């Protein structure tokens, strides 16, 4: 078994905290890691972009923002330094965070509603009381 990297631990905590605090979908983009040449070519053909942020946070009304997770003291890669400004230029807010609190602050600043505002699913037929 391999040990989780610090960024992975932080990111997992962020996803859990975002779902608990806000009415949002917080989705990981599996873009990182080392790949062989053939797999790298296949991923590139499927639309993988080097430097894409780790998380997409979908709010309501077609709104979203992105989060790049770094370990404390970590820095952006060259591909991230090139790609994040492209996203911002297109109007997508991008936050670089190294802790759960910063991610939650980004969600609040974005105006995500609280989790209590999340619509409740309709009961399955025959199960309502």
C-alpha positions in Angstrom: 0.0 0.0 0.0 1.3 3.5 -0.9 1.1 6.4 1.5 -1.2 9.3 0.6 0.6 12.5 -0.4 -0.1 15.6 1.7 -2.0 17.2 -1.2 -4.2 14.1 -1.5 -5.0 14.1 2.2 -5.9 17.9 2.1 -7.9 17.4 -1.0 -10.0 14.6 0.4 -10.8 16.7 3.5 -11.7 19.6 1.3 -14.2 17.5 -0.8 -15.9 16.2 2.4 -16.0 19.6 4.0 -17.4 21.3 0.9 -20.2 18.8 0.6 -21.0 19.1 4.3 -21.0 22.9 4.3 -22.5 23.9 1.0 -25.1 22.9 -1.6 -22.5 22.1 -4.3 -20.9 19.3 -6.3 -17.1 19.2 -5.6 -15.6 17.0 -8.3 -12.0 15.8 -8.7 -10.3 15.9 -12.1 -7.8 13.0 -12.2 -5.2 14.8 -14.1 -2.0 14.3 -12.2 0.4 11.4 -11.8 3.0 9.8 -13.9 1.9 7.9 -17.0 3.6 5.9 -19.7 4.0 7.4 -23.1 1.0 5.5 -24.6 -1.3 6.3 -21.7 -0.2 9.9 -21.8 -1.0 10.1 -25.5 -4.4 8.5 -24.9 -5.2 10.9 -22.1 -4.2 13.9 -24.2 -6.5 12.7 -27.0 -9.3 12.4 -24.5 -8.9 16.1 -23.5 -6.6 16.0 -20.5 -4.9 19.4 -20.1 -1.7 19.8 -18.2 -2.1 22.2 -15.4 -5.9 21.8 -14.9 -6.9 22.4 -11.3 -7.7 19.5 -9.0 -11.3 20.3 -8.2 -14.3 21.8 -10.0 -16.9 23.1 -7.6 -20.4 23.3 -9.3 -22.9 25.7 -7.7 -26.4 26.3 -9.0 -27.4 28.3 -12.0 -24.6 27.1 -14.2 -21.9 28.6 -12.0 -18.6 27.0 -11.0 -15.2 27.7 -9.7 -12.0 25.7 -9.6 -9.6 24.8 -6.8 -5.9 23.8 -7.1 -4.8 22.1 -4.0 -1.2 22.4 -2.8 0.6 21.1 0.3 1.6 23.9 2.6 4.6 25.6 1.1 4.0 23.9 -2.3 4.2 25.9 -5.5 2.5 25.7 -8.9 4.1 23.7 -11.7 5.0 25.4 -14.9 1.9 24.0 -16.7 -0.3 25.3 -13.8 1.3 28.8 -14.0 0.5 28.7 -17.8 -3.0 27.2 -17.6 -4.7 28.9 -14.6 -4.5 32.4 -16.1 -6.2 31.0 -19.2 -9.1 29.9 -17.1 -9.3 33.2 -15.3 -9.2 35.1 -18.6 -12.3 33.1 -19.6 -14.1 34.2 -16.4 -13.6 31.1 -14.2 -12.6 31.9 -10.7 -9.6 29.8 -9.7 -8.3 29.4 -6.1 -5.0 27.9 -5.0 -5.4 26.6 -1.5 -3.3 24.6 1.0 -6.0 23.9 3.7 -9.6 23.2 4.2 -10.3 26.6 5.7 -9.2 28.4 2.5 -11.3 26.2 0.3 -14.4 26.9 2.5 -13.6 30.6 2.4 -13.6 30.4 -1.4 -16.9 28.7 -1.4 -18.4 31.3 0.9 -16.9 34.1 -1.2 -18.4 32.5 -4.3 -21.8 32.6 -2.7 -22.5 28.9 -2.4 -25.7 28.3 -0.5 -25.5 26.2 2.7 -26.0 22.5 2.5 -29.3 22.9 4.3 -30.6 24.6 1.1 -29.9 21.4 -0.9 -33.2 20.1 -2.4 -34.4 16.9 -0.8 -34.9 14.1 -3.2 -38.5 12.9 -3.7 -39.4 9.8 -1.8 -39.5 6.5 -3.7 -43.0 5.5 -4.6 -44.6 3.5 -1.8 -42.2 4.7 0.8 -43.8 8.1 1.7 -45.6 8.3 5.1 
